[in-house]
Amino acid sequence: MDNLLDFSEKVALITGAASGFGKSLAEELAKRGANLVLADFNEEGLTLTKQDCETLGSKVIALTGDIAEEAHSEELVKAAVDNFGKLDIAVNNAGIAPKLGPLVHLDGPTLSRQLDVNTKGVAFGLKHQLRVMAAQKEGAILNVSSMAGLGGTPMGSSYGAAKHAVIGLTKTAAVECGPINVRVNAICPFFTSTPMVDNPTMNPNDNIEEVNKNLARGCPMKRIARVEEIVNVMVMILSPANSYMNGIAIPVDGGMSAM
Ligand code: NAI
């Protein structure tokens, strides 16, 4: 296999692997030879991803838990080391969208949960992943931020705050850990057709195609992204051949950030 796409013998930890980006990335890395530690609090979805990845030839450990709890991040890293002897790659991807509304109506529980899951989940993930990678003197971490981490997020202030913090953590980790050969980057996707965006329980009366058309209106490419368009970039960022990219927050946004 071309070394840009060869993940044989690599051990990758992915949070939020039951659905959307996390599920698709797990399958892409499994196809390319990686063994996996997969996490999510959706046990049913996680089991399906595990089965798919095993069918593709990967050895998989799957653990359920709430990524907002530090102990869960620690448990995931320990599972990688106990089962596979190392951790080469970590993708801090699990995340939630808030109920949308103007900043003047922001409530404490919404803000707290956003920061607990979308920011602390990444911060504690980094803490425990970096400890193992520091000892190995090697590793690559990808944090999933958002376009909301790069600019204002009208009607989604708590999400925007949490995703900006992910970029701050990414840059700090990259600078602290560059000297020990651990790369830490973030990806900032525009709206993408995953269950988070298409979920009919979030917008039970909406026509999803219409909603997605509206989301895409301001985007130069006039459409939201397909999952594989984001996941392909994730694979490139994590590629063992991509060994000098460190500390950046990469927009994958159909040209939004060029406007
Ligand atoms: P998704 O909803 O399909 O997947 C997210 C996964 O994270 C789900 O399986 C969910 O069960 C899991 N999860 C959520 N909270 C958790 C917790 N506390 N503990 C453990 N697992 C938890 O959504 P999607 O779109 O794949 O989202 C993945 C990441 O991408 C998130 O961080 C999201 O904020 C980010 N993102 C998504 C965009 C989109 O338009 N879909 C755009 C930009 C960023």
Boltz pocket constraint, residues with backbone or C-beta under 6 A from the ligand:
constraints:
  - pocket:
      binder: B
      contacts: [[A, 15], [A, 16], [A, 17], [A, 18], [A, 19], [A, 20], [A, 21], [A, 22], [A, 39], [A, 40], [A, 41], [A, 42], [A, 45], [A, 65], [A, 66], [A, 67], [A, 68], [A, 92], [A, 93], [A, 94], [A, 95], [A, 96], [A, 97], [A, 117], [A, 144], [A, 145], [A, 146], [A, 147], [A, 188], [A, 189], [A, 190], [A, 191], [A, 192], [A, 193], [A, 194], [A, 195], [A, 196], [A, 197]]
      max_distance: 6.0
